[in-house]
């Protein structure tokens, strides 16, 4: 089974914005699962840890998780997120396939690696 990292913004100006970002990542993860891949949704792993440790800890940790995945799916306003931009660069450096729509991911999953 392929494991797909769901890359989407997490941080926001207030708790409600963060919650909306988490919900987008969760709903996208469900669609990834419906395509037959296991989603890795870092937003839900530590959603209530926000503010407990420096952001750098979570950024490094989520990159470590992403590096173990078969692909990454970038959704939402990922280009406006410094975290997602770092994830995108890391995918490029490591050769991790990047997708921007569920249709692109579905085609890749259907065709294998």
Biopython code that builds the backbone (N, CA, C, O; Angstrom):
import numpy as np
from Bio.PDB.StructureBuilder import StructureBuilder

atoms = [
    (1, "UNK", "N", (0.848, -1.185, 0.000)),
    (1, "UNK", "CA", (0.000, 0.000, 0.000)),
    (1, "UNK", "C", (0.892, 1.246, 0.000)),
    (1, "UNK", "O", (1.887, 1.315, 0.721)),
    (2, "UNK", "N", (0.517, 2.213, -0.813)),
    (2, "UNK", "CA", (1.240, 3.474, -0.867)),
    (2, "UNK", "C", (0.812, 4.368, 0.309)),
    (2, "UNK", "O", (-0.348, 4.352, 0.721)),
    (3, "UNK", "N", (1.756, 5.137, 0.833)),
    (3, "UNK", "CA", (1.475, 6.101, 1.893)),
    (3, "UNK", "C", (1.659, 7.493, 1.298)),
    (3, "UNK", "O", (2.704, 7.808, 0.730)),
    (4, "UNK", "N", (0.622, 8.323, 1.440)),
    (4, "UNK", "CA", (0.618, 9.659, 0.844)),
    (4, "UNK", "C", (0.532, 10.718, 1.943)),
    (4, "UNK", "O", (-0.394, 10.728, 2.754)),
    (5, "UNK", "N", (1.506, 11.591, 1.943)),
    (5, "UNK", "CA", (1.576, 12.700, 2.890)),
    (5, "UNK", "C", (0.640, 13.811, 2.419)),
    (5, "UNK", "O", (0.724, 14.246, 1.270)),
    (6, "UNK", "N", (-0.240, 14.267, 3.288)),
    (6, "UNK", "CA", (-1.149, 15.358, 2.954)),
    (6, "UNK", "C", (-0.506, 16.661, 3.426)),
    (6, "UNK", "O", (-0.398, 16.918, 4.625)),
    (7, "UNK", "N", (-0.085, 17.473, 2.465)),
    (7, "UNK", "CA", (0.571, 18.749, 2.753)),
    (7, "UNK", "C", (-0.426, 19.879, 2.544)),
    (7, "UNK", "O", (-0.913, 20.104, 1.436)),
    (8, "UNK", "N", (-0.717, 20.577, 3.621)),
    (8, "UNK", "CA", (-1.646, 21.714, 3.588)),
    (8, "UNK", "C", (-1.247, 22.656, 4.710)),
    (8, "UNK", "O", (-0.618, 22.230, 5.679)),
    (9, "UNK", "N", (-1.600, 23.922, 4.596)),
    (9, "UNK", "CA", (-1.266, 24.855, 5.679)),
    (9, "UNK", "C", (-1.843, 24.388, 7.012)),
    (9, "UNK", "O", (-2.911, 23.777, 7.060)),
    (10, "UNK", "N", (-1.122, 24.684, 8.090)),
    (10, "UNK", "CA", (-1.621, 24.399, 9.438)),
    (10, "UNK", "C", (-1.884, 25.710, 10.171)),
    (10, "UNK", "O", (-2.999, 25.950, 10.636)),
    (11, "UNK", "N", (-0.885, 26.539, 10.274)),
    (11, "UNK", "CA", (-0.982, 27.760, 11.069)),
    (11, "UNK", "C", (-2.006, 28.740, 10.495)),
    (11, "UNK", "O", (-2.315, 28.736, 9.303)),
    (12, "UNK", "N", (-2.509, 29.565, 11.385)),
    (12, "UNK", "CA", (-3.469, 30.591, 10.986)),
    (12, "UNK", "C", (-3.482, 31.704, 12.008)),
    (12, "UNK", "O", (-2.834, 31.589, 13.048)),
    (13, "UNK", "N", (-4.208, 32.786, 11.739)),
    (13, "UNK", "CA", (-4.216, 33.932, 12.642)),
    (13, "UNK", "C", (-4.981, 33.691, 13.944)),
    (13, "UNK", "O", (-4.827, 34.443, 14.906)),
    (14, "UNK", "N", (-5.804, 32.640, 13.972)),
    (14, "UNK", "CA", (-6.586, 32.334, 15.175)),
    (14, "UNK", "C", (-6.976, 30.859, 15.147)),
    (14, "UNK", "O", (-6.775, 30.163, 14.152)),
    (15, "UNK", "N", (-7.533, 30.405, 16.254)),
    (15, "UNK", "CA", (-7.867, 28.985, 16.416)),
    (15, "UNK", "C", (-8.831, 28.483, 15.346)),
    (15, "UNK", "O", (-8.707, 27.348, 14.885)),
    (16, "UNK", "N", (-9.786, 29.315, 14.951)),
    (16, "UNK", "CA", (-10.761, 28.875, 13.947)),
    (16, "UNK", "C", (-10.086, 28.644, 12.601)),
    (16, "UNK", "O", (-10.413, 27.680, 11.909)),
    (17, "UNK", "N", (-9.154, 29.506, 12.218)),
    (17, "UNK", "CA", (-8.429, 29.322, 10.955)),
    (17, "UNK", "C", (-7.607, 28.034, 10.993)),
    (17, "UNK", "O", (-7.555, 27.295, 10.010)),
    (18, "UNK", "N", (-6.972, 27.773, 12.122)),
    (18, "UNK", "CA", (-6.205, 26.532, 12.262)),
    (18, "UNK", "C", (-7.141, 25.331, 12.132)),
    (18, "UNK", "O", (-6.816, 24.357, 11.454)),
    (19, "UNK", "N", (-8.294, 25.404, 12.777)),
    (19, "UNK", "CA", (-9.261, 24.302, 12.697)),
    (19, "UNK", "C", (-9.714, 24.069, 11.261)),
    (19, "UNK", "O", (-9.851, 22.922, 10.837)),
    (20, "UNK", "N", (-9.944, 25.120, 10.521)),
    (20, "UNK", "CA", (-10.342, 24.972, 9.112)),
    (20, "UNK", "C", (-9.229, 24.305, 8.301)),
    (20, "UNK", "O", (-9.504, 23.482, 7.428)),
    (21, "UNK", "N", (-7.993, 24.654, 8.585)),
    (21, "UNK", "CA", (-6.869, 24.016, 7.907)),
    (21, "UNK", "C", (-6.791, 22.530, 8.240)),
    (21, "UNK", "O", (-6.530, 21.702, 7.367)),
    (22, "UNK", "N", (-7.017, 22.203, 9.497)),
    (22, "UNK", "CA", (-7.006, 20.793, 9.916)),
    (22, "UNK", "C", (-8.129, 20.033, 9.221)),
    (22, "UNK", "O", (-7.922, 18.919, 8.741)),
    (23, "UNK", "N", (-9.295, 20.621, 9.167)),
    (23, "UNK", "CA", (-10.436, 19.956, 8.517)),
    (23, "UNK", "C", (-10.194, 19.722, 7.032)),
    (23, "UNK", "O", (-10.580, 18.684, 6.497)),
    (24, "UNK", "N", (-9.557, 20.679, 6.365)),
    (24, "UNK", "CA", (-9.211, 20.476, 4.953)),
    (24, "UNK", "C", (-8.260, 19.292, 4.805)),
    (24, "UNK", "O", (-8.444, 18.449, 3.926)),
    (25, "UNK", "N", (-7.254, 19.230, 5.655)),
    (25, "UNK", "CA", (-6.299, 18.116, 5.590)),
    (25, "UNK", "C", (-6.995, 16.787, 5.868)),
    (25, "UNK", "O", (-6.728, 15.795, 5.191)),
    (26, "UNK", "N", (-7.882, 16.761, 6.856)),
    (26, "UNK", "CA", (-8.618, 15.531, 7.173)),
    (26, "UNK", "C", (-9.508, 15.088, 6.014)),
    (26, "UNK", "O", (-9.490, 13.919, 5.629)),
    (27, "UNK", "N", (-10.277, 16.008, 5.463)),
    (27, "UNK", "CA", (-11.182, 15.621, 4.376)),
    (27, "UNK", "C", (-10.386, 15.167, 3.150)),
    (27, "UNK", "O", (-10.803, 14.250, 2.443)),
    (28, "UNK", "N", (-9.257, 15.800, 2.904)),
    (28, "UNK", "CA", (-8.396, 15.358, 1.803)),
    (28, "UNK", "C", (-7.845, 13.973, 2.092)),
    (28, "UNK", "O", (-7.780, 13.129, 1.197)),
    (29, "UNK", "N", (-7.452, 13.735, 3.325)),
    (29, "UNK", "CA", (-6.942, 12.421, 3.708)),
    (29, "UNK", "C", (-7.962, 11.311, 3.483)),
    (29, "UNK", "O", (-7.608, 10.213, 3.052)),
    (30, "UNK", "N", (-9.211, 11.596, 3.772)),
    (30, "UNK", "CA", (-10.257, 10.603, 3.531)),
    (30, "UNK", "C", (-10.357, 10.289, 2.044)),
    (30, "UNK", "O", (-10.536, 9.132, 1.664)),
    (31, "UNK", "N", (-10.243, 11.299, 1.209)),
    (31, "UNK", "CA", (-10.295, 11.064, -0.241)),
    (31, "UNK", "C", (-9.077, 10.258, -0.707)),
    (31, "UNK", "O", (-9.192, 9.417, -1.599)),
    (32, "UNK", "N", (-7.934, 10.512, -0.114)),
    (32, "UNK", "CA", (-6.739, 9.715, -0.429)),
    (32, "UNK", "C", (-7.001, 8.250, -0.078)),
    (32, "UNK", "O", (-6.671, 7.352, -0.853)),
    (33, "UNK", "N", (-7.589, 8.015, 1.084)),
    (33, "UNK", "CA", (-7.909, 6.644, 1.494)),
    (33, "UNK", "C", (-8.899, 5.999, 0.530)),
    (33, "UNK", "O", (-8.773, 4.819, 0.201)),
    (34, "UNK", "N", (-9.862, 6.759, 0.087)),
    (34, "UNK", "CA", (-10.843, 6.229, -0.870)),
    (34, "UNK", "C", (-10.190, 5.847, -2.197)),
    (34, "UNK", "O", (-10.720, 5.018, -2.937)),
    (35, "UNK", "N", (-9.049, 6.448, -2.493)),
    (35, "UNK", "CA", (-8.297, 6.078, -3.701)),
    (35, "UNK", "C", (-7.454, 4.825, -3.487)),
    (35, "UNK", "O", (-6.869, 4.295, -4.432)),
    (36, "UNK", "N", (-7.393, 4.354, -2.240)),
    (36, "UNK", "CA", (-6.667, 3.126, -1.952)),
    (36, "UNK", "C", (-5.289, 3.307, -1.348)),
    (36, "UNK", "O", (-4.547, 2.336, -1.203)),
    (37, "UNK", "N", (-4.932, 4.537, -0.993)),
    (37, "UNK", "CA", (-3.641, 4.799, -0.353)),
    (37, "UNK", "C", (-3.869, 5.202, 1.100)),
    (37, "UNK", "O", (-4.936, 5.703, 1.453)),
    (38, "UNK", "N", (-2.876, 4.982, 1.922)),
    (38, "UNK", "CA", (-2.973, 5.381, 3.326)),
    (38, "UNK", "C", (-2.510, 6.819, 3.468)),
    (38, "UNK", "O", (-1.363, 7.130, 3.147)),
    (39, "UNK", "N", (-3.379, 7.705, 3.943)),
    (39, "UNK", "CA", (-2.957, 9.094, 4.118)),
    (39, "UNK", "C", (-2.171, 9.274, 5.414)),
    (39, "UNK", "O", (-2.488, 8.664, 6.435)),
    (40, "UNK", "N", (-1.162, 10.102, 5.360)),
    (40, "UNK", "CA", (-0.486, 10.549, 6.563)),
    (40, "UNK", "C", (-0.825, 12.031, 6.690)),
    (40, "UNK", "O", (-0.420, 12.843, 5.859)),
    (41, "UNK", "N", (-1.568, 12.370, 7.736)),
    (41, "UNK", "CA", (-2.080, 13.726, 7.922)),
    (41, "UNK", "C", (-1.428, 14.309, 9.174)),
    (41, "UNK", "O", (-1.936, 14.119, 10.279)),
    (42, "UNK", "N", (-0.311, 15.017, 9.013)),
    (42, "UNK", "CA", (0.398, 15.506, 10.198)),
    (42, "UNK", "C", (-0.437, 16.451, 11.054)),
    (42, "UNK", "O", (-0.210, 16.555, 12.259)),
    (43, "UNK", "N", (-1.390, 17.134, 10.453)),
    (43, "UNK", "CA", (-2.252, 18.066, 11.183)),
    (43, "UNK", "C", (-2.969, 17.371, 12.337)),
    (43, "UNK", "O", (-3.119, 17.939, 13.419)),
    (44, "UNK", "N", (-3.404, 16.149, 12.099)),
    (44, "UNK", "CA", (-4.187, 15.446, 13.116)),
    (44, "UNK", "C", (-3.308, 14.743, 14.141)),
    (44, "UNK", "O", (-3.779, 14.374, 15.217)),
    (45, "UNK", "N", (-2.049, 14.559, 13.816)),
    (45, "UNK", "CA", (-1.135, 13.890, 14.738)),
    (45, "UNK", "C", (-0.862, 14.750, 15.972)),
    (45, "UNK", "O", (-0.756, 14.236, 17.085)),
    (46, "UNK", "N", (-0.751, 16.059, 15.765)),
    (46, "UNK", "CA", (-0.390, 16.956, 16.867)),
    (46, "UNK", "C", (-1.280, 18.199, 16.909)),
    (46, "UNK", "O", (-0.835, 19.263, 17.337)),
    (47, "UNK", "N", (-2.510, 18.073, 16.477)),
    (47, "UNK", "CA", (-3.377, 19.244, 16.312)),
    (47, "UNK", "C", (-3.544, 20.082, 17.566)),
    (47, "UNK", "O", (-3.730, 21.294, 17.466)),
    (48, "UNK", "N", (-3.483, 19.481, 18.732)),
    (48, "UNK", "CA", (-3.682, 20.249, 19.961)),
    (48, "UNK", "C", (-2.364, 20.575, 20.664)),
    (48, "UNK", "O", (-2.366, 21.073, 21.790)),
    (49, "UNK", "N", (-1.244, 20.296, 20.005)),
    (49, "UNK", "CA", (0.063, 20.595, 20.585)),
    (49, "UNK", "C", (0.519, 22.013, 20.252)),
    (49, "UNK", "O", (1.553, 22.460, 20.749)),
    (50, "UNK", "N", (-0.241, 22.727, 19.416)),
    (50, "UNK", "CA", (0.159, 24.055, 18.954)),
    (50, "UNK", "C", (0.532, 24.949, 20.135)),
    (50, "UNK", "O", (-0.242, 25.101, 21.080)),
    (51, "UNK", "N", (1.722, 25.535, 20.069)),
    (51, "UNK", "CA", (2.187, 26.444, 21.103)),
    (51, "UNK", "C", (2.904, 25.783, 22.261)),
    (51, "UNK", "O", (3.397, 26.485, 23.144)),
    (52, "UNK", "N", (2.983, 24.455, 22.295)),
    (52, "UNK", "CA", (3.634, 23.772, 23.409)),
    (52, "UNK", "C", (5.141, 23.655, 23.245)),
    (52, "UNK", "O", (5.875, 23.596, 24.231)),
    (53, "UNK", "N", (5.601, 23.622, 22.004)),
    (53, "UNK", "CA", (7.018, 23.539, 21.679)),
    (53, "UNK", "C", (7.281, 24.493, 20.522)),
    (53, "UNK", "O", (6.342, 24.936, 19.860)),
    (54, "UNK", "N", (8.531, 24.808, 20.277)),
    (54, "UNK", "CA", (8.816, 25.695, 19.138)),
    (54, "UNK", "C", (8.340, 25.088, 17.817)),
    (54, "UNK", "O", (8.377, 23.871, 17.636)),
    (55, "UNK", "N", (7.892, 25.944, 16.897)),
    (55, "UNK", "CA", (7.432, 25.487, 15.586)),
    (55, "UNK", "C", (8.470, 24.632, 14.885)),
    (55, "UNK", "O", (8.122, 23.692, 14.171)),
    (56, "UNK", "N", (9.747, 24.950, 15.082)),
    (56, "UNK", "CA", (10.817, 24.207, 14.412)),
    (56, "UNK", "C", (10.775, 22.718, 14.744)),
    (56, "UNK", "O", (11.075, 21.880, 13.894)),
    (57, "UNK", "N", (10.401, 22.392, 15.980)),
    (57, "UNK", "CA", (10.302, 20.983, 16.363)),
    (57, "UNK", "C", (9.289, 20.254, 15.482)),
    (57, "UNK", "O", (9.565, 19.168, 14.973)),
    (58, "UNK", "N", (8.128, 20.854, 15.309)),
    (58, "UNK", "CA", (7.076, 20.222, 14.525)),
    (58, "UNK", "C", (7.396, 20.234, 13.037)),
    (58, "UNK", "O", (7.051, 19.292, 12.324)),
    (59, "UNK", "N", (8.045, 21.280, 12.562)),
    (59, "UNK", "CA", (8.431, 21.329, 11.156)),
    (59, "UNK", "C", (9.435, 20.224, 10.849)),
    (59, "UNK", "O", (9.289, 19.511, 9.856)),
    (60, "UNK", "N", (10.453, 20.076, 11.695)),
    (60, "UNK", "CA", (11.432, 18.994, 11.493)),
    (60, "UNK", "C", (10.774, 17.621, 11.604)),
    (60, "UNK", "O", (11.073, 16.713, 10.828)),
    (61, "UNK", "N", (9.883, 17.482, 12.567)),
    (61, "UNK", "CA", (9.213, 16.199, 12.770)),
    (61, "UNK", "C", (8.318, 15.808, 11.611)),
    (61, "UNK", "O", (8.301, 14.649, 11.198)),
    (62, "UNK", "N", (7.572, 16.770, 11.083)),
    (62, "UNK", "CA", (6.693, 16.437, 9.962)),
    (62, "UNK", "C", (7.497, 16.151, 8.706)),
    (62, "UNK", "O", (7.087, 15.328, 7.888)),
    (63, "UNK", "N", (8.648, 16.822, 8.536)),
    (63, "UNK", "CA", (9.517, 16.484, 7.400)),
    (63, "UNK", "C", (10.039, 15.062, 7.526)),
    (63, "UNK", "O", (10.118, 14.337, 6.534)),
    (64, "UNK", "N", (10.395, 14.661, 8.740)),
    (64, "UNK", "CA", (10.857, 13.285, 8.946)),
    (64, "UNK", "C", (9.766, 12.282, 8.576)),
    (64, "UNK", "O", (10.053, 11.239, 7.988)),
    (65, "UNK", "N", (8.523, 12.594, 8.918)),
    (65, "UNK", "CA", (7.409, 11.723, 8.534)),
    (65, "UNK", "C", (7.232, 11.698, 7.017)),
    (65, "UNK", "O", (7.049, 10.636, 6.423)),
    (66, "UNK", "N", (7.286, 12.867, 6.403)),
    (66, "UNK", "CA", (7.086, 12.953, 4.958)),
    (66, "UNK", "C", (8.147, 12.144, 4.209)),
    (66, "UNK", "O", (7.852, 11.521, 3.189)),
    (67, "UNK", "N", (9.366, 12.156, 4.713)),
    (67, "UNK", "CA", (10.459, 11.445, 4.046)),
    (67, "UNK", "C", (10.230, 9.934, 4.009)),
    (67, "UNK", "O", (10.877, 9.232, 3.232)),
    (68, "UNK", "N", (9.339, 9.440, 4.821)),
    (68, "UNK", "CA", (9.026, 8.014, 4.832)),
    (68, "UNK", "C", (7.844, 7.663, 3.925)),
    (68, "UNK", "O", (7.473, 6.496, 3.801)),
    (69, "UNK", "N", (7.259, 8.680, 3.294)),
    (69, "UNK", "CA", (6.075, 8.476, 2.455)),
    (69, "UNK", "C", (6.467, 8.218, 0.995)),
    (69, "UNK", "O", (7.572, 8.535, 0.556)),
    (70, "UNK", "N", (5.517, 7.633, 0.266)),
    (70, "UNK", "CA", (5.720, 7.330, -1.148)),
    (70, "UNK", "C", (5.434, 8.523, -2.048)),
    (70, "UNK", "O", (5.955, 8.601, -3.161)),
    (71, "UNK", "N", (4.610, 9.454, -1.573)),
    (71, "UNK", "CA", (4.229, 10.628, -2.371)),
    (71, "UNK", "C", (3.662, 11.685, -1.431)),
    (71, "UNK", "O", (3.390, 11.418, -0.261)),
    (72, "UNK", "N", (3.492, 12.884, -1.965)),
    (72, "UNK", "CA", (2.872, 13.977, -1.204)),
    (72, "UNK", "C", (1.814, 14.643, -2.068)),
    (72, "UNK", "O", (1.994, 14.822, -3.272)),
    (73, "UNK", "N", (0.713, 15.004, -1.431)),
    (73, "UNK", "CA", (-0.379, 15.707, -2.090)),
    (73, "UNK", "C", (-0.487, 17.089, -1.460)),
    (73, "UNK", "O", (-0.733, 17.208, -0.259)),
    (74, "UNK", "N", (-0.306, 18.129, -2.261)),
    (74, "UNK", "CA", (-0.346, 19.508, -1.789)),
    (74, "UNK", "C", (-1.720, 20.101, -2.081)),
    (74, "UNK", "O", (-2.173, 20.101, -3.226)),
    (75, "UNK", "N", (-2.386, 20.609, -1.033)),
    (75, "UNK", "CA", (-3.747, 21.127, -1.190)),
    (75, "UNK", "C", (-3.905, 22.457, -0.460)),
    (75, "UNK", "O", (-3.051, 22.867, 0.327)),
    (76, "UNK", "N", (-5.018, 23.111, -0.744)),
    (76, "UNK", "CA", (-5.303, 24.390, -0.108)),
    (76, "UNK", "C", (-4.314, 25.442, -0.588)),
    (76, "UNK", "O", (-3.715, 25.306, -1.655)),
    (77, "UNK", "N", (-4.153, 26.468, 0.193)),
    (77, "UNK", "CA", (-3.224, 27.551, -0.148)),
    (77, "UNK", "C", (-1.807, 27.175, 0.282)),
    (77, "UNK", "O", (-1.162, 27.902, 1.037)),
    (78, "UNK", "N", (-1.334, 26.036, -0.207)),
    (78, "UNK", "CA", (-0.031, 25.536, 0.224)),
    (78, "UNK", "C", (1.099, 26.485, -0.163)),
    (78, "UNK", "O", (2.102, 26.563, 0.547)),
    (79, "UNK", "N", (0.957, 27.201, -1.266)),
    (79, "UNK", "CA", (2.019, 28.113, -1.704)),
    (79, "UNK", "C", (2.150, 29.325, -0.782)),
    (79, "UNK", "O", (3.171, 30.012, -0.801)),
    (80, "UNK", "N", (1.129, 29.587, 0.017)),
    (80, "UNK", "CA", (1.183, 30.683, 0.980)),
    (80, "UNK", "C", (1.669, 30.248, 2.347)),
    (80, "UNK", "O", (1.679, 31.047, 3.283)),
    (81, "UNK", "N", (2.071, 28.997, 2.476)),
    (81, "UNK", "CA", (2.517, 28.433, 3.753)),
    (81, "UNK", "C", (4.018, 28.164, 3.707)),
    (81, "UNK", "O", (4.493, 27.413, 2.855)),
    (82, "UNK", "N", (4.753, 28.770, 4.614)),
    (82, "UNK", "CA", (6.199, 28.529, 4.642)),
    (82, "UNK", "C", (6.500, 27.060, 4.940)),
    (82, "UNK", "O", (7.468, 26.507, 4.418)),
    (83, "UNK", "N", (5.681, 26.431, 5.769)),
    (83, "UNK", "CA", (5.873, 25.012, 6.063)),
    (83, "UNK", "C", (5.687, 24.153, 4.824)),
    (83, "UNK", "O", (6.502, 23.273, 4.547)),
    (84, "UNK", "N", (4.619, 24.404, 4.080)),
    (84, "UNK", "CA", (4.365, 23.636, 2.849)),
    (84, "UNK", "C", (5.436, 23.899, 1.791)),
    (84, "UNK", "O", (5.822, 22.991, 1.055)),
    (85, "UNK", "N", (5.908, 25.123, 1.717)),
    (85, "UNK", "CA", (6.960, 25.424, 0.745)),
    (85, "UNK", "C", (8.225, 24.636, 1.081)),
    (85, "UNK", "O", (8.909, 24.144, 0.184)),
    (86, "UNK", "N", (8.534, 24.517, 2.369)),
    (86, "UNK", "CA", (9.670, 23.703, 2.791)),
    (86, "UNK", "C", (9.454, 22.234, 2.475)),
    (86, "UNK", "O", (10.383, 21.544, 2.054)),
    (87, "UNK", "N", (8.235, 21.751, 2.676)),
    (87, "UNK", "CA", (7.912, 20.357, 2.336)),
    (87, "UNK", "C", (8.062, 20.131, 0.835)),
    (87, "UNK", "O", (8.577, 19.099, 0.405)),
    (88, "UNK", "N", (7.614, 21.090, 0.052)),
    (88, "UNK", "CA", (7.700, 20.984, -1.402)),
    (88, "UNK", "C", (9.165, 20.900, -1.842)),
    (88, "UNK", "O", (9.526, 20.052, -2.658)),
    (89, "UNK", "N", (10.002, 21.785, -1.298)),
    (89, "UNK", "CA", (11.436, 21.753, -1.620)),
    (89, "UNK", "C", (12.061, 20.425, -1.210)),
    (89, "UNK", "O", (12.888, 19.871, -1.935)),
    (90, "UNK", "N", (11.668, 19.926, -0.062)),
    (90, "UNK", "CA", (12.217, 18.658, 0.421)),
    (90, "UNK", "C", (11.818, 17.497, -0.488)),
    (90, "UNK", "O", (12.621, 16.599, -0.740)),
    (91, "UNK", "N", (10.580, 17.514, -0.979)),
    (91, "UNK", "CA", (10.154, 16.486, -1.942)),
    (91, "UNK", "C", (11.036, 16.538, -3.184)),
    (91, "UNK", "O", (11.474, 15.504, -3.690)),
    (92, "UNK", "N", (11.292, 17.744, -3.669)),
    (92, "UNK", "CA", (12.125, 17.885, -4.859)),
    (92, "UNK", "C", (13.527, 17.346, -4.617)),
    (92, "UNK", "O", (14.075, 16.634, -5.460)),
    (93, "UNK", "N", (14.107, 17.680, -3.475)),
    (93, "UNK", "CA", (15.462, 17.226, -3.160)),
    (93, "UNK", "C", (15.546, 15.710, -3.010)),
    (93, "UNK", "O", (16.555, 15.103, -3.369)),
    (94, "UNK", "N", (14.494, 15.103, -2.484)),
    (94, "UNK", "CA", (14.498, 13.659, -2.221)),
    (94, "UNK", "C", (13.838, 12.833, -3.321)),
    (94, "UNK", "O", (13.833, 11.604, -3.255)),
    (95, "UNK", "N", (13.289, 13.493, -4.320)),
    (95, "UNK", "CA", (12.649, 12.760, -5.408)),
    (95, "UNK", "C", (11.314, 12.143, -5.032)),
    (95, "UNK", "O", (10.890, 11.163, -5.643)),
    (96, "UNK", "N", (10.650, 12.706, -4.035)),
    (96, "UNK", "CA", (9.327, 12.218, -3.630)),
    (96, "UNK", "C", (8.306, 12.785, -4.606)),
    (96, "UNK", "O", (8.252, 14.001, -4.791)),
    (97, "UNK", "N", (7.493, 11.938, -5.238)),
    (97, "UNK", "CA", (6.494, 12.446, -6.183)),
    (97, "UNK", "C", (5.529, 13.425, -5.512)),
    (97, "UNK", "O", (5.061, 13.190, -4.397)),
    (98, "UNK", "N", (5.239, 14.527, -6.213)),
    (98, "UNK", "CA", (4.354, 15.575, -5.713)),
    (98, "UNK", "C", (3.118, 15.648, -6.602)),
    (98, "UNK", "O", (3.207, 15.567, -7.827)),
    (99, "UNK", "N", (1.972, 15.802, -5.964)),
    (99, "UNK", "CA", (0.712, 15.932, -6.687)),
    (99, "UNK", "C", (-0.050, 17.113, -6.140)),
    (99, "UNK", "O", (0.130, 17.512, -4.990)),
    (100, "UNK", "N", (-0.919, 17.679, -6.992)),
    (100, "UNK", "CA", (-1.642, 18.890, -6.627)),
    (100, "UNK", "C", (-3.150, 18.728, -6.734)),
    (100, "UNK", "O", (-3.907, 19.613, -6.332)),
    (101, "UNK", "N", (-3.585, 17.596, -7.276)),
    (101, "UNK", "CA", (-5.013, 17.290, -7.332)),
    (101, "UNK", "C", (-5.201, 15.808, -7.019)),
    (101, "UNK", "O", (-4.285, 14.999, -7.168)),
    (102, "UNK", "N", (-6.400, 15.482, -6.588)),
    (102, "UNK", "CA", (-6.719, 14.071, -6.352)),
    (102, "UNK", "C", (-6.695, 13.282, -7.654)),
    (102, "UNK", "O", (-6.340, 12.104, -7.656)),
    (103, "UNK", "N", (-7.069, 13.920, -8.764)),
    (103, "UNK", "CA", (-7.052, 13.230, -10.058)),
    (103, "UNK", "C", (-5.634, 12.839, -10.448)),
    (103, "UNK", "O", (-5.411, 11.732, -10.938)),
    (104, "UNK", "N", (-4.670, 13.738, -10.236)),
    (104, "UNK", "CA", (-3.270, 13.396, -10.528)),
    (104, "UNK", "C", (-2.798, 12.245, -9.659)),
    (104, "UNK", "O", (-2.131, 11.326, -10.135)),
    (105, "UNK", "N", (-3.149, 12.301, -8.385)),
    (105, "UNK", "CA", (-2.761, 11.234, -7.459)),
    (105, "UNK", "C", (-3.415, 9.921, -7.883)),
    (105, "UNK", "O", (-2.760, 8.879, -7.896)),
    (106, "UNK", "N", (-4.684, 9.964, -8.226)),
    (106, "UNK", "CA", (-5.398, 8.745, -8.653)),
    (106, "UNK", "C", (-4.733, 8.114, -9.857)),
    (106, "UNK", "O", (-4.583, 6.894, -9.915)),
    (107, "UNK", "N", (-4.332, 8.931, -10.824)),
    (107, "UNK", "CA", (-3.668, 8.396, -12.022)),
    (107, "UNK", "C", (-2.356, 7.721, -11.647)),
    (107, "UNK", "O", (-2.031, 6.655, -12.170)),
    (108, "UNK", "N", (-1.608, 8.335, -10.747)),
    (108, "UNK", "CA", (-0.334, 7.759, -10.303)),
    (108, "UNK", "C", (-0.565, 6.448, -9.540)),
    (108, "UNK", "O", (0.144, 5.463, -9.752)),
    (109, "UNK", "N", (-1.543, 6.450, -8.671)),
    (109, "UNK", "CA", (-1.832, 5.237, -7.919)),
    (109, "UNK", "C", (-2.292, 4.118, -8.826)),
    (109, "UNK", "O", (-1.960, 2.954, -8.601)),
    (110, "UNK", "N", (-3.048, 4.459, -9.841)),
    (110, "UNK", "CA", (-3.518, 3.460, -10.790)),
    (110, "UNK", "C", (-2.414, 2.887, -11.631)),
    (110, "UNK", "O", (-2.476, 1.732, -12.054)),
    (111, "UNK", "N", (-1.397, 3.695, -11.876)),
    (111, "UNK", "CA", (-0.287, 3.271, -12.715)),
    (111, "UNK", "C", (0.877, 2.697, -11.940)),
    (111, "UNK", "O", (1.836, 2.205, -12.535)),
    (112, "UNK", "N", (0.810, 2.753, -10.617)),
    (112, "UNK", "CA", (1.915, 2.284, -9.792)),
    (112, "UNK", "C", (3.058, 3.255, -9.816)),
    (112, "UNK", "O", (2.938, 4.353, -10.359)),
    (113, "UNK", "N", (4.172, 2.862, -9.232)),
    (113, "UNK", "CA", (5.357, 3.718, -9.159)),
    (113, "UNK", "C", (6.249, 3.500, -10.348)),
    (113, "UNK", "O", (7.297, 4.137, -10.458)),
]
sb = StructureBuilder()
sb.init_structure("model")
sb.init_model(0)
sb.init_chain("A")
sb.init_seg("    ")
for serial, (resi, resn, name, xyz) in enumerate(atoms, 1):
    if name == "N":
        sb.init_residue(resn, " ", resi, " ")
    sb.init_atom(name, np.array(xyz, "f"), 0.0, 1.0, " ", f" {name:<3s}", serial, name[0])
structure = sb.get_structure()
